[in-house]
């Protein structure tokens, strides 16, 4: 059982972020904000996939105007992603953003920040202070050692947080991101030691979907296993549903998210296998996709690991040449020919 770091609790609309609440998965829309219907459709898809917060970029006045319309059409708290423009931040707050994201690297004027804070107070809007390594001016000038990079990012965060605290604003979530896995881990450890605010975890970008899972799992998984992190966003190029899927897999692997669909365990295969285990496993996964229960299903190809995995699974297939042994709750139920494996497995699933 992972012991999470104690933090303050911040409300983002009806969603709580903090150590007492479940870790919140979020993602970001990837269609033009001004295309309201497309944006709403993508938001609804993300919510169905498991997101409890969705972020939207608002770089222009037309985007904050569209944001106000989008807020009225969805049932999830929306976050406005703001860079460079204090006006966009205030417009988004007034448009109904449950939270806005500010980047200390590109909104620095104290009077502008104070105006944003005052508007957020009035509308009970949360604010994420998101320090990006690439946005810090001192890191752009020359090569800087890793330890110095972390110190500069932490310094930037401290300066910005102080402005909010001096104005008695505590509805804050903090994040510090890098594209580098180890630097992301290091800076978030430092922030966790320094502040009591909830932490948003993520890499600035993790690559194409097929490449994003490993660095995300290492960075986010390491921190979450240490009890650091209260909301997460996996950043992968392309379809945001992929981001949500990876985020869920990371949390499930750590016991921080309750699975609601079957989990298919597959042996790695070797020369002992007498059937195409991977092909069978894909058929099983497709067949059980409609089951909305967290069943553990093992697909094994030999007698070495088969019986042990079968004993630890709700359902299991231990396949041999031209036949398979079907297990339910660790007990062998039947022996079926190869072409009857899927029907037999589905039949047994109905008894669980």
Secondary structure, 3 states (H helix, E strand, C coil): CCCCCCCCCEEECCEEECCCCCCEEEEECCCCCCCHHHHHHHHHHHHHHCCCEEEEECCCHHHHHHHHHHHCCCCCEEEEECCCCHHHHHHHHHHCCCEEEECCCCCCCHHHHHHHHHHHHHHCCEEEEEEEHHHCHHHCCCCCCHHHHHHHHHHHHHHHHHHHHHCCCCCEEEEEECCCHHHHHHHHHHHHHHCCCEEEECCCCCCEHHHHHHHHHHHHHHHHHCCCCCEECCCCECCHHHHHHHHHHHHHHCCCCCCCCCEEEECCCCCCCCCCHHHHHHHHHHHCCCCCCCCEEEEECCCCCHHHHHHCCCEEEEEECCEEEEEECCEEEEEEEHHHHHHHHHHHHCCC
